[in-house]
Every structure is written in C-alpha cells, then in structure tokens.
Amino acid sequence: MNRRTLLKNTGLAVLGSTLMPFDMLAKSTEINTNLPENLAPSKRKLGKNLEVSAIGIGVQNMSRTYQTIIPTRTEMHNIIHKAFDNGVTFFDAAEAYGPHEVERILGEGIASFRDKITVATKFGWNIDLETGKRNPGLNSKPEHIKKVVEGMLKRLKTDRIDLLYQHRVDPEVPIEDVVGTLKDLMNEGKLLHYGLSEPGIQTVRRAHKIHPITAIQNEYSLLWRGSEKAIIPLCEELGIGFVSWSPLGVGFLAGALDANTRFAQGDIRGIESRFSPENLPNNLELVKILKTWGEKKNATPGQISLAWLLHQKPFIVPIPGTTQMPHMLENTNSEKVKFTSDEWREFNNEINKIQIVGERLPVAVQQYSDVEAPLKK
C-alpha cells in the first residue's frame, strides 16, 4: 500500500493518538516514596542556549488518556503546578493532542508561572484551524504554519512559543520553506527556538544550515534504541539537543505489562508486534533486569529506565507523560538514581544481552518517521 492510499484509508484519526508518548496506566509498580523529595532536577541545555530541567513532562494525555478516559481538568492543573514546584521547567504539548485541547489545558495550568518555564509544542498535521477536526495527512505549508501558530498562542495564553517542532516531516514541502517560515516567526518574536520530530537525517542537515536546530524529538528508551544509530550521533555532531518521547516505552519499562497482558480494541499496543503474545515473554526479560536493579537502588523500574537515559548523553532530556500525580513525582525523582562505574558497566552488560523482538510501531505510523523533505526547486 502506498503512502497516498494509506493516508486516504487511515487518516489522522488513528494516527493522532499514536504519535505521542502514552500515559502508563494499567498495572503499575509500587511508587517509590523513599528517594529524596522536593529536590529540583538539574538543568540541561538544548542546542546552543535553551536551558531546561533535566526531566520534562509530556502533557499529551491530559485531555484524554490512552485508554480514552477523560481526566479531571483541575487535577491536570494540579499536576502541572506540582511539577513546576518540583523543579520541572519543560512542558511538551502539540496541536494534534486533543486536538487543540491539551494546549488549552497547559495554557491554563502554567498561567501563574509562564515566564519561568519552557513551553514546547508541535505543528504539522492537517488539522482544521477552527474546529480541530483531523483531516488526512500532513500540512506544513508556510501560510498554514503561520495560522497554526496564531491559534497556539491563544490556546497557550502566551505571546511566544519557546520551542516549536515540526511534528513530522511533510513530504510535499521543502524543509527550506518550513524553516524560512519559522525564521519569520522568530523575527516577529512569536517563536524563540525550533526543532524537528522523527526527521530524516538529510532533512536535519539541510534545516540546520538554514538556521540552527535547537532539538530533535524522537522515540528513545531501553525498549527502543534505534535513535542511537544515526540521529543521536548527528545531534552530538551538530550541537543539537535530543528530547526523548516515550522514554518509558508506553508503560512497558515501568512494569505496566506482563506476559498475560492483552489489549482492548483501540489500544495501539495491541497491533504493535513488540507487545504480541509471542514476543512479550522475551521482551519482559528486560523488565526483570530493571526490577532487580530497582531493588538494589531502592527505585522503581521506571526510575531506573529514566536514570539510564540521563546517563547516555548530557544533551538528552526525557519527557515522560502521565495523568497521575504519584507517577509524575516518581518520574521527577529519577535523577536521584546513581550508579557507580562498576554498577553502570554491570547494568549495561545485562541489558545489552536482551534482544527486543517485534516492531516499535504499526506500518501506518512508522511510515511518518525518517522522512526526507523534498528538495527545493
């Protein structure tokens, strides 16, 4: 099936709910209450000069969770406030989340401390500017981008966006036109930094020549380490920050699944082969290691997973998402997990023996990653 046929058949209705880090509900490991509390995460730098907390928070499910539950709006605001109180200064949203509604929730939640944080959001899907209706495919046409940003500013109740990503590379719009439009928005003061999500390598190089990219946002975790092959080395080469979405592997690395887990209709994990009944038992060997080390370190498997990410490169910032206060506090405290040199070597030796089997995403979603923008004529 070609791209055009797939877009026509699937549209954004299915894809929009799968292109984001998911909330980890289902079964959960016991929340760790023994690590130090109310200690702010350290800071990390994305690109040349965007300083953010070492652990951010993805707010993508705050209008509707992965399981289609509608969270209490007030509680979502409370989580946003508490995250800030605990040192989180990096909040990640997108036009596609909701659509539009998550940006409204975030704008309401950060109003009292807007100038003390970094707000990131994303454009690029073909979403009706007024109604939020998901239309098939992508849209990064320059005039559309400008109109999208005006809507974002209103929903986020702000006069500028700190970091704006192209959510997926549009195969019909040269990246030179996209970055040129973003530069115009920077000159107008409506945008401070820009990034790309799941882009092709050459598209990154082309974009970076026009204007330095601040961050690339890709999936990266112990469950899926594909970003190590090319994109993270490229970020290191060019001085670009790396933001990890789905750092807890859609709840898998937090211990939310077991060999008997089966998924309800509509749960995208049910059509991801890495979570199939045949592959789960093998892949859960990784979680066993995380649980063992969690016992050694007085931490949860999720905290071990996030600590591992933080140890990879100083320019990597994970953005775990949740709609549960205890999970947010647990994630924020992950930086307190430390390894000695010997422990670090032993841990990596153990996890490197595990070969994850199965694909990370269905074809309908995966086809939007690693896309190269067309050359400008």
C-alpha positions in Angstrom: 0.0 0.0 0.0 1.5 3.4 -1.0 1.5 6.5 1.2 -1.4 8.2 -0.6 -3.7 5.2 -0.3 -2.7 4.7 3.4 -3.4 8.3 4.2 -6.8 8.1 2.5 -7.8 4.9 4.3 -6.5 5.7 7.8 -6.5 9.5 8.1 -5.2 11.2 11.2 -7.9 9.9 13.4 -6.0 6.7 14.1 -2.5 8.2 13.8 -3.0 11.2 16.1 -3.5 9.0 19.1 -0.3 7.0 18.4 2.2 9.7 17.7 2.7 10.7 21.3 4.2 9.3 24.5 1.4 7.4 26.2 0.2 7.6 29.8 1.2 4.5 31.7 -1.9 3.2 33.4 -2.9 -0.5 33.6 -0.9 -2.2 36.3 1.8 -0.1 37.9 4.7 -0.9 40.1 4.7 0.5 43.6 5.5 4.2 43.7 8.9 4.9 45.3 8.5 7.1 48.3 12.0 6.7 49.7 14.0 8.8 47.3 14.6 12.4 48.3 11.5 14.6 47.7 11.2 18.2 46.5 14.7 18.3 45.1 14.7 20.1 41.8 16.1 18.3 38.8 19.4 19.7 37.4 19.4 21.7 34.3 20.4 20.7 30.8 21.0 22.7 27.6 19.2 22.0 24.3 21.1 23.4 21.4 23.2 26.5 22.0 21.3 28.2 24.8 17.9 26.7 25.7 18.2 25.6 29.3 15.5 23.2 30.7 15.1 20.8 33.6 16.8 17.5 33.0 13.5 15.8 33.1 10.5 17.4 31.4 6.8 16.4 31.3 4.7 15.4 28.4 1.1 16.7 28.8 -0.2 14.9 25.7 -2.8 12.8 27.5 -4.3 15.5 29.8 -7.4 15.8 27.6 -8.0 12.1 27.0 -5.8 9.2 28.2 -4.5 6.4 26.1 -7.4 4.3 27.5 -9.9 7.1 26.4 -10.6 8.2 30.0 -11.2 11.9 30.3 -9.1 13.2 33.2 -10.3 15.8 35.7 -9.2 19.2 34.4 -8.5 20.5 37.9 -6.3 17.6 38.7 -4.3 18.1 35.4 -3.7 21.7 36.5 -2.6 20.4 39.9 -0.1 18.0 38.3 1.3 20.9 36.2 1.7 23.1 39.2 3.2 20.3 41.3 5.7 19.5 38.5 6.8 23.1 38.5 7.1 23.2 42.3 9.4 20.1 42.0 11.7 21.8 39.5 10.2 20.8 36.2 10.6 23.7 33.7 10.0 21.9 30.4 6.4 21.2 29.3 5.7 19.5 26.0 2.4 19.6 24.1 1.2 19.6 20.4 -1.6 20.9 18.3 -2.5 17.3 17.5 -3.1 16.4 21.1 -6.8 16.8 21.7 -6.6 18.2 19.0 -6.1 21.7 20.5 -7.4 20.8 23.9 -4.1 19.8 25.5 -2.6 23.2 24.6 -5.6 24.9 26.3 -5.1 22.8 29.5 -1.4 23.6 29.5 -2.0 27.3 29.0 -4.5 27.4 31.9 -2.1 25.4 34.1 1.0 27.5 33.6 -0.5 31.0 33.7 0.9 31.9 37.1 4.5 30.9 36.2 4.6 31.2 32.4 7.8 33.2 32.3 9.7 30.7 34.4 9.3 27.7 32.1 9.9 26.5 28.6 6.8 25.6 26.6 7.2 23.3 23.6 4.5 22.4 21.1 4.3 21.0 17.6 2.6 21.6 14.3 2.5 19.7 11.0 -0.7 17.6 10.9 -3.6 18.5 8.7 -5.9 19.8 11.4 -8.7 22.2 10.8 -7.7 25.5 12.4 -11.1 26.3 13.8 -12.8 23.0 14.7 -9.7 20.9 15.4 -11.1 18.2 13.0 -8.4 15.7 12.0 -8.1 15.6 8.2 -5.9 13.1 6.4 -2.2 13.7 6.1 0.2 16.5 6.9 0.3 20.2 6.3 3.5 22.3 6.7 2.7 24.8 4.0 4.1 28.2 5.1 0.8 30.1 5.3 -0.8 27.2 7.3 2.1 27.2 9.8 1.6 30.9 10.5 -2.1 30.5 11.1 -1.4 27.4 13.3 0.9 29.4 15.5 -1.6 32.2 16.0 -4.0 29.6 17.3 -1.3 28.1 19.6 -0.6 31.4 21.1 -4.2 31.9 22.0 -4.7 28.4 23.4 -1.4 28.6 25.4 -2.3 32.1 26.7 1.2 33.4 25.8 2.9 35.8 23.4 5.6 33.4 22.2 6.4 29.7 21.9 9.7 28.7 23.4 10.3 25.6 21.2 8.2 24.7 18.2 8.7 21.4 16.4 7.6 20.2 13.1 5.7 17.1 14.3 6.5 15.1 11.2 8.4 16.0 8.0 6.0 16.9 5.2 7.0 15.0 2.1 5.4 17.8 -0.1 7.0 20.9 1.4 10.8 21.6 1.2 12.3 22.0 4.6 13.8 25.2 3.4 10.3 26.7 3.1 9.4 25.4 6.6 12.5 26.8 8.3 12.2 30.0 6.4 8.7 30.4 7.8 9.9 29.6 11.3 12.6 32.3 10.9 10.0 34.8 10.0 8.1 33.9 13.2 11.3 34.3 15.2 11.8 37.8 13.7 8.3 38.6 14.8 9.0 37.5 18.4 6.4 34.7 18.3 8.9 31.9 18.3 12.3 31.5 20.1 13.5 28.1 19.1 12.6 25.3 16.7 13.0 21.6 16.3 12.1 18.5 14.3 10.4 15.3 15.3 11.3 11.9 13.8 13.0 13.5 10.8 15.2 12.1 8.1 18.9 12.6 8.5 19.5 14.7 5.4 16.5 16.9 6.3 18.2 17.7 9.6 21.4 18.7 7.9 19.5 20.9 5.4 17.4 22.6 8.1 20.4 23.2 10.4 22.3 25.0 7.6 19.4 27.5 7.2 19.0 28.1 11.0 20.4 26.1 13.9 18.0 23.4 15.2 17.6 23.5 19.0 16.2 20.0 19.5 15.2 16.8 17.8 12.4 14.9 19.4 12.4 11.1 18.7 11.4 8.0 20.5 14.2 6.6 22.6 14.2 4.3 25.6 15.6 0.9 26.7 12.7 -0.6 24.8 13.6 1.1 21.5 17.2 2.3 21.0 17.0 2.9 17.2 17.9 6.6 17.7 21.4 5.6 18.8 22.2 4.5 15.2 22.3 7.9 13.5 20.2 10.7 15.0 21.8 10.9 18.4 25.4 10.9 16.9 24.1 13.6 14.4 22.8 15.7 17.3 26.2 15.4 19.0 28.0 16.4 15.8 25.8 19.5 15.2 25.3 20.6 18.7 21.5 19.8 18.7 19.6 18.8 21.8 17.7 15.5 21.9 14.3 15.1 23.6 13.2 11.6 24.2 9.5 10.8 23.7 8.0 7.6 25.2 11.0 7.3 27.5 9.1 4.6 29.5 8.1 2.6 26.4 4.3 3.2 26.7 4.4 1.9 30.3 6.3 -1.3 29.5 9.5 -0.1 31.2 7.5 0.9 34.3 6.3 -2.6 34.8 2.8 -2.0 33.5 2.6 -5.2 31.4 3.2 -8.9 32.0 3.1 -12.0 29.8 -0.6 -12.3 30.2 -1.4 -8.7 29.2 -3.9 -8.4 26.3 -5.1 -5.2 24.9 -8.6 -3.8 24.4 -9.8 -2.8 21.0 -8.4 0.6 20.1 -5.3 0.2 22.2 -2.5 0.7 19.6 -0.2 -1.6 21.6 -2.4 -4.4 20.5 -1.1 -4.1 16.9 2.5 -3.4 17.9 4.3 -6.7 17.4 6.7 -6.0 20.3 3.7 -6.5 22.6 2.3 -9.5 20.9 1.7 -12.7 22.9 4.6 -14.3 21.1 7.1 -11.5 21.8 6.1 -10.2 25.2 7.7 -13.1 27.3 11.1 -12.5 25.6 10.9 -8.7 25.9 9.8 -8.9 29.6 13.3 -10.2 30.4 14.4 -6.6 30.2 11.8 -5.6 32.8 13.1 -8.3 35.1 16.5 -6.7 35.0 15.0 -3.3 35.7 13.1 -4.7 38.7 16.3 -6.4 40.1 18.2 -3.1 39.8 15.3 -1.2 41.2 15.6 -3.3 44.4 19.3 -2.7 44.6 18.8 1.1 44.1 15.6 1.5 46.1 13.9 2.7 43.0 11.1 1.6 40.6 11.8 0.1 37.1 10.6 3.3 35.5 13.1 5.4 37.6 16.0 3.0 36.6 14.9 3.5 32.9 14.9 7.3 33.1 18.2 7.3 35.0 19.7 5.2 32.2 18.6 7.8 29.6 20.0 10.6 31.6 23.4 8.8 31.7 23.6 8.4 27.9 24.4 12.0 26.9 24.3 15.4 28.6 22.1 16.8 25.9 19.3 14.2 26.3 16.1 15.2 28.0 13.3 12.7 28.6 9.7 13.9 28.7 7.7 11.1 30.4 4.0 11.8 30.3 1.4 10.9 32.9 -2.0 12.0 34.2 -1.3 10.7 37.7 0.3 12.7 40.4 2.3 9.8 42.0 3.8 8.9 38.6 4.8 12.5 37.9 6.6 12.7 41.3 8.2 9.3 40.7 9.5 10.3 37.3 10.8 13.7 38.5 12.8 11.9 41.2 14.5 9.6 38.7 17.6 11.8 38.5 18.4 10.8 42.1 19.2 7.2 41.0 23.0 7.0 40.7 25.3 4.2 39.5 29.0 3.6 40.4 31.3 2.9 37.5 31.2 -0.8 38.2 27.4 -0.8 38.6 27.0 1.1 35.3 29.2 -1.4 33.5 27.4 -4.4 35.0 23.9 -3.0 34.3 24.7 -2.3 30.7 26.2 -5.7 30.2 23.0 -7.2 31.4 20.6 -5.1 29.3 22.7 -5.5 26.2 22.2 -9.2 26.3 18.4 -8.7 25.8 17.3 -8.6 22.1 14.0 -6.9 21.9 11.8 -8.6 19.2 9.0 -7.0 17.3 8.4 -3.6 15.7 8.0 -0.4 17.7 5.1 0.9 15.6 2.5 -0.2 13.1 3.3 0.5 9.5 0.6 3.2 9.4 2.5 5.2 12.0 6.1 4.2 11.2 5.8 5.5 7.7 5.9 9.0 9.0 9.3 8.6 10.6 12.7 9.2 8.9 11.1 11.0 6.0 13.2 13.3 3.9 11.7 16.6 2.8 11.6 17.2 -1.0 14.4 19.3 -2.5 13.6 22.9 -3.1 13.3 23.6 -6.9 
